[in-house]
């Protein structure tokens, strides 16, 4: 998820004169340079209870960028409970798989949490997927219900899935008869749904990923994985800055059906009390206007969007984009020139990179710039509670700092398995819990990682496989 720069020759001796305490020469395991974060030990806590244990009354949670329609934090949980009750009335129960075949919308987080509230399981897909792709995923994970755009409802019904049409624009679509089921579900007409016992180890989502092979597989993520992601990625990152979370405004352009967008805008940020401005679809011509109109402070992006933002920044007046405090980038490599162009165009904005995978619930590394380190080209430091190995891809031997090898990760955010694919699971996670990422990295003497190549032969563009 970061730039491809070779800072260390492959065959040279490490440049460190002494080995740091975050690296063990005996085990050749790298640990995070950050202190460990205590995660909930109660086996019965679920991600819904965890997120909504953080109260943010009086703060706007979700805003539709085009219409201005908004939902406050105080209304979020009641809406989730109403939707869960409606789903329960339709027959959804613990363990059922529910598809979200949707673009970004203010409803996406509500639907996501309502499914998990029942102990059911979410799976997501690109809303541009064709019905052959949808049918394949239906067979693979056995989904019973789906939330989708109106034009897909009949198609999904013919595939044996109970489909509910979701309005894109509440103001324009509120009276359309096609959305009657959705209005009933969210309208609180069905009393209160019973809550089953949900454990941290229970499956929360099945997210599809190419992994290291290029073939899409269902990644099984638990409630505990999402809790770990929220603490080790989202809440930890917020703790590294002085910005008040309740005053931060995030712009959601990244697709919520992808782990990067899901981890931030659907799950983790709701624990902070930040406002999230949601663009249903990325529109380059509207980007600067949305940032200025809503006072956006934080903008997570992928490389093509970063390039677009840089180009727009060079053309606008000096009063535009002044609300921006931080831009973070991931999901694909960045060139040195792309980074330099951005920093030059928006010198007042803190730029960081990070690394994560669907298989690690988006947790891996984060880069934080300070007076000593402006490692814009690094994918950052290991996240708290995470361990890593750098493994020679020919000999399988673990390597010390200064050498390039395949990154292996271990920690509480690592997936459980690939659904219905024991062979792929065993090829990806070893008996000791190490996840083979397929990415070639190198640690420098300060613990920063640099992505230099990939073992996998899949290219990702804008979060989509190409």
N, C-alpha and C positions, 0 to 999 in steps of 0.2 A: 504493500500500500504506500510505497514511497519511492524516492529517487534512486536511480541506478548510478552509483559513483564508486569507483574502486580506490579506496584510500590505502589499502595494504596489498603488497604483492603476495601472490598465492603461496610462494615457496620460501618467503623470508622468515627469519626468526621474529617472534613478537617484539614490539618496540618497548614494551613495559620492562623496566628494570626491576620492579618488584610486583608481585601479584596482589591485586586488590582483595579486600575482604568479601566482595560480592562474587568472587570466583573461587571455587575449591579445586586446587590442583589434584587432590586425591580422587574426587569423583568427576572432575571436569564439568561440574554443573554451575551455571550462572544463576544467581539469585537477584531479586530486585534490590536496587540501591535504596529504595524507600522502605520505611518501617511497615510491618505487616498491619493490615486493617482487620479488626475483629468483625467477623460475619455472624449473623444470627445462628445460634446453635439449636434452637427449638426445631425439631424435625417436622412440626405441624404448621409452620408458617409458610404461606404461599405468596407469590409475587403481588397479587391483588391487595392482600392485607398489608404487605410491606410498603407498597407505594402509597396507599391511602392512610397509612399511619402518620404520614407527614402532612400536616394541615396547613393550608395556605388560603384561608378565607379572605375574601375581599380582593383577590388578585385574578386577573383575566388569564385563563389557561390557554385556550385555543382560539385562533382568529383566522377566518377565511380571508385571504389577501384581496380577492376581487370584489367581494360583496361587503366585507367588514363584519359579517355575522360572527358572533363570538360566544364562547361558553366559559363561565367562570369556574374556578376551582371548587367553589361551594356547591355547584350543580353537577359536577362530574360524577361523584360516587352515586348520587340518587339516579342519574341517567343510566349508569352501569347496572345498578340493581334493577331498574325498570326493564332494561333490555334483557337482562338475565332471566327475569320472571317471564317475559314474553317468549324467550327461547325455550324455557322449561315447559311452558304451556304448549308449544309446538311438538314437544317430545324429546328435546335435547337433554342429555344427561351426562354424567361423569364418564369420561373416556371417549365420547363421540368426537369425531374430527370435523371441524367447521372450516370451510374455505373462505378466505378473504380475497376475492378477485376484484380488486379495487385500486383506483388511483388515490393519491393523497387527498384526504378530506378531514374536516373536523370530527367526522363520525368514526374514522378509523380507530383511534384509541379507545373510544367508548365500546365499539363492537369487540375489539380485541379483549378488553378486560371483562366484558360481560360473558364471553365464552369461557374464559379462565375462571370466572366467579363460580361457574357451575361445575368446575373440575373437568370441563371438556378441553379439547386440544385445538389450537389454531394451526392452520397451514395457509401459506400465502402464495400468490402467483402474480406475475406481471399481467395487468389487465389487457394487454395487447396479445396475450397468448391465444393461439387458435384452439378450437375445440378438440383436436387430436391430442394436443399437449395436455389440455385439461383432463381429458379422458384417461390418459396415462397416469396422471397424478391421482385421480380418483381411484383407480385400480390399485396403485401402490400403497396409498395410506388409508383407503376405505372411508372417504368423507361422506357424511350424511346430509349436511346442510351447507349452504353457501350464501354469502352476501356479495352482490355484484351490481353492475350497472344495469339499467332497465333492459337494454338490448340483448343482454345475455341470459335473462331469466328463463325464457322458454327453452333456449338451447340446453341449459343446465337441467331443467326439469326433464327433458327428453333423455338425459343421461342418468336419470334416477336420483337426482339430488334435489332436495327441497331448497329452492332458491328464493331469496328475498332481495327485491330491488332497492337500492340505496340512492337517494337523491344527491346530485352533485351540488345543487344550489337550493338551499332551504327556502329562499324567498320566491324563486321562480317555479320550483317543483312541488311546493308544499300541498297544492290542491290537486295534483295529478292522481288519478285513480290507481295508477300502477304502483304508487308508493303507499297504498293503504295499509298493507301488511307491516311495512316499516314503521309507519306512524303509530299503529296499534302496539307494536313491540316496545317502542320507546315511550309510549304514552302512559305507562303505569297502570294499565287496566287489569292486570292479572295477579294482584297481590304481591306477596314476597316469596321469591323462590327459596327453597331449602338449600342450605349450604352443606355439601358433603365434607367429609374429612379429606383435606388435601395436604399432602406431604411435600417437603422440599424435593424429594427424589422423584415425584410424579412428573410425567411429561406435560409440558406447557405448550410446546410448539414443535412442529416439524417443518423446518426451513430447508429448501432445496438448494444444493450447492454442487459445483463441479468437483470440489475437492482437488486432489492432485492428479486426477485421471482424465478430466474433461467430460466425464459422463455424469449427468445430474443425478444426485442421490439425496434422499431425505435425511436431514440432520436432526436427530432427536435431542431437544434441549429441555431441561427440567425447570421447575420453579426455582430451584436452588441455583441453576446456571444464571437465570435472569436476575436473581438477587445479587449474586456475585458480580455480574456485569454492572448493575446499578451502582454498587459500592466501589468497585475497583476501576471503573472507567468513568462514569458520568459524575458521581459525587466526589470522587477523588480529584478529577480534573478541576472541578469547581473550587475545591479546597485550596488549590495552588494559586489562586488569584484573589485579589482584594475585592473584586466586583461583587456587589450584593446580588444574590441569586434572584430575589423577587423583583429586582429592577432590570434584570437581563431580558432581552427580547431576541429569541432565536428565529432564524428564517429556515423553514423546512421546504427545501427543494428536492433533497434526496428522496428516492422512492421509499415509502413506508413498507412496501412488500419485501424489501431487501434488508439484511441484518443491520447494515450501517444506519439507515434511516429508522428502522424499527427500534433499535436499541436506544436511540436518542429521543426521537419525537413521539414515539408511541409509549415508551416505557420510562426510561431513566430520568428524563428532564422533568417529568411530572412529580418526581420526589423532591425537586428543588424549589418549585414555585415560580419558575420562569415562565414568561409568556412565549407562545409558539405561534408565529405567523406562518400559515400554510398556503403554499402555492400548489394548486391542483396539478398544474403542469408547468414545467420550466418555460418561461417566456423571456428571452434575452432583452427584448425591447422594454419590458416592464420592470426589469431587475432593479435598476437604480431608483426608480420611483417607489417601489415597494419598500426598499431599505430606508429611504428618506421619509416616506409617509408614516411608517410605523416605528421609526427610530430603532431599527435593528442593530443590536450590539454584537451578536455572535452569528457566524455564518459557516456551518460545516459544508464542505464541498467535495467534489471529485475534480480531477485535473481539467477536463474540458470546461467546466463551469468556472474554475479559477482563471483560466485563460480569457473567458468571456468577461469576467469581472475586471480583470486587468485592462482589457481593451476599453471597456466602458469608463473605467476610472480615468483614463487618459483624456477622455473627451468631455467630461462633465466640469461644471464650474467648481471653484474651490470650496463652496459651501456644501456640496453634495458628499455623501458617504462619510460624513464626520461622526455619525453615531457609532460606526463600526469600531469595535475594540479588538475583536479576534476573528481570524479566519483559520479554520483547521481543515486539513486535506488528507484524504485517504482513498482506498479502493483501487489505486493504480499508481505506477511509477510517475515521478515528475522529473523533468530535465532541470539541470542547473539554471539554464537561461529562463525557464518558466518561473522559477523561484525568484531569481534576481529581478526580472521584469515586474513581478508583483510587489516585491519589497520596495522597489523604486517608485512605483505608481502610488502606493499607499503606505508611506513610511510610518504613519501613526498607528497602523494596525499590527497587532501581534500575530505572527504567522507560525503555525505549528503543524507537524505531521504526526501521523500515528499509523499503527499496524494492527490488524485484527482479521479474523476469518469468521465465516459462519460457524465453523467447527469450534471456534473459541468464544462464541457469543460476542464477537467484536472486541474481545479483550486481548491485548498483546503488549503493545508499547504506546507511549505517548511522549511527545517532545515538548519540553517547557524551556523557553528561552529566558536566560537571565544575563546579568552583566558579564559573567565569565564565559558562558556558552551561548553562541548564536548559531547553533548547528541546524540551520534551516534545511540542510540536505539530509539530515539524519531522520530515521523513523522513530527516534526517541529512546527513552529508557524503558526497561521492563516495568510493567505495571506492578503495583504491590501484590504480594501473595503469589506471584508467578515465578516459575523457574524456566530455564532454557538450557539447551545444549546446542552446540554447533558441531555437526557431524559430517565427516568426510563422506561424500556420496559414493565413493568407490570402495573404501575399506570399512565403513561404518564405525570408525574410531572417532572419539570426541576430541575436539580441538580447543586450544587455549585462545585468549585474546590475540588479535592480530592475524588470524587465519580465517579464510572463507570456507564455509560449509553450509549444509542444509540446517535451517532452524527447526529445532524440536521444542515444543512448549508443553508445560505441565502446570495445572492449577485448577482452582474451583470452578472456572468458567468453561472448561473443556467439555465438549459434547459427550453424551453417553454412548452413542453408536449411530450407524446409518440404519434406517429402518429397512427390514427385510433384505439385508445385505451383509451377512457375516463376513464374507471374504473381503469386501472393501473395508469393513470396520477393522479387521485384523491387519490389513495392509497399512492402515492409517494410524491406529493407536496400538502401541505395544503393551505387553503384559504389565509394565510398570506405570502405565498411564501417560506415556509420552506421545504427543500428537506430532506426526510428521507433516510439516507445512508445505513442503515442496519449494520453498523460497531459500535462496542463497544469501547469507548475511555475514557480517563481520562485526565483532565488538571492538571498539577502540579502548584506550587506556582509561577513559572516564566512564565506561559502561554504556556509551551510546552505540546504537546499532545502525548499520548502513546496509541497505538492500542493494545487492550488486547483480543479481540474476535470478532466474526462475528455472526450476526443474520442470514445472508443469508447462504444457504447451497450449494453454488456453489464454486468450487475450480478453480482458474485460474493458468495456468502453461504457462510460456513464452508468456503471453498475449493472450493465446488461452483458451477457455473453455474446461474443462475436465470432 
